[in-house]
Amino acid sequence: MTGNVGQSLAAALHDHRNGRLHEAERVYRQILATDPRNADALHLLGVLAHETQRFDLALDLIGQAISVALNISLFHDNLGHVLESLGRLDDAAASYRRAIEQDPAFAEGHQHLGTVLIEQERLDEAAACFRRAIETRPDYREAWNNLAAVLLRQRRMEEAAACYRRLLADSPNDAQAHLSLAEALLALERPEEAIPSYRQALALRPDWAEAFTRLGVAFMRNADPAAALGCFQSAVRLRPNDPDAHVNLAIALLLAGDMAAGWQEYEWRSRLKPVAGARREFGRPLWRGEAATGQTLLIHAEQGFGDMIQFCRYAPLAHARGMRVIVEAPAPLIRLLGTLGGVEALVPRGDKLPRFDWHCPMLSLPLAFGTTLARIPGTTPYLRADPEEAASVAVRLAEEAPDGLRVGIAWAGNPDTEFDQRRSLDPDRLAPLWPVPGVRFVCLQESGFARPASSPLIDLMEGISDFAGTAAVIANLDLVISADTAPVHLAGALGKPVWLLNRFDNCWRWLTGREDSPWYPTLRIFRQPRPGDWDSVLGRVAAALRRAADSYGSSKHALPGGFPGGGGRG
């Protein structure tokens, strides 16, 4: 490139970079009018066409430039950008690879190939590309950021945190990097380390609603709900229409026992992306507790099985107001909910619904009934086991556990739940319970979950396909011990004594600073004193179980002393 053509290209490129696109395009075209095979003009005009979203023109022009100068990495790289914009990811990746072939030290080529591989969910290959870009250019911030993002998605949190620390060493005022480091630390179950990073992000961007929400979540995970509440309130003030901030505020309010405000805020859950996709539109009004004597209310289930078992208690209350009640629920709950009073019809989810006048999601019922901490409908039992099924289980238990205290055990919930790694236990951690004398342990964990390697468990769960079957087992027990999963709710709804193995970052429904629950009079809570500390929980449970077994052995009563509530074997 010499003489006037070179000067014209340099001037046009200056205009291009400074946003004077019309003038730059005019000069590029002038050059091509006299030199149609000028590779630089073809390439730069193609880049400009891409920037102005004329993708087909860009594809043609950069393709012509490559036909003139095949071995220039930058040309192949920019062709990859155009192809990526057109959604032709395989072709874009091939262009980026050709750019790298021409110059293996071309850091941008490795970086751009990595971004396409992310879109194709080829995360291991993408991470390798970003690492090669960094090897070539150690200060390549975009590559560091993308590598860290891939590591976050792969749940390789320690490595991701190291990447963000490397970024922050060079740029301590990068608010996004502070936030991302905090996210990695929170995923590593280190909320106390995450909190200062969230705070640093907010010091750099004081009006960042998302950072306030995430800081609030970290405080919740660190068992500091009062601090969390302030963060969520700040997030809502900064972004009033953010459902994530509102739902987190709801959870903090409910945990604090402010249910009147909490249920109102919790209605924002229908706007959360994962929930909004499953939002039901029935063409009927949403019931908010209006007087509707003689009219039909459809109560439809949502969220987990435990939630449904907990909140189905409101169906008889709607019936008591003079409404005809229909309940729609997943098939595994249908037989169990058939024991619920005041329900006219049960419909398995997916079946055709009968006519109704109003509808209400199950977790909106507390709002409809104006539930406060003092007005929780806590009378149990409100569900019952089938007598014949319970009698059949009784025969089996009489053979396998003819004496001693019968204790049901469940240790794991749905592994796809976000918080399950904090809620569920490795079954082998239950080992401190097995030596307690005078106790017969009965498995309540569904088939398909790992069992303890060595235990005295009596397993009756094979062949049980719904919650009515589990209820028949629980009816024959003296006590249920469970992590925060559906068996806790089922035992509580049946009026059976139940001990909850509760994680450190407590679920809102169990409130704070309590060993009992207004939702279930027969519930006793054993809380972790520190995140992940199941050993101290199980040590306290073993000691309490030993006292209960001793009391049972000496008194021969069906319900041992020291259990909250009443009950006994069904």
BELZIGI-V704785 format. One record per helix or strand of 2 or more residues. SS is the DSSP state (a for helix, b for strand). FROM is the first residue (numbers start at 1). LEN is the number of residues. Records with the same first field share a line. If there is no record, write none. Layout:
SS=FROM-LEN / FROM-LEN
//
This chain:
a=3-15 / 21-14 / 39-13 / 55-14 / 73-13 / 89-14 / 107-13 / 123-14 / 141-13 / 157-14 / 175-13 / 191-14 / 209-13 / 225-14 / 243-13 / 259-13 / 273-4 / 305-16 / 331-7 / 362-7 / 373-3 / 387-14 / 420-4 / 427-8 / 467-8 / 486-8 / 508-3 / 534-22
b=285-2 / 296-5 / 324-6 / 345-4 / 358-4 / 405-6 / 439-5 / 458-2 / 479-5 / 498-5 / 523-5
//
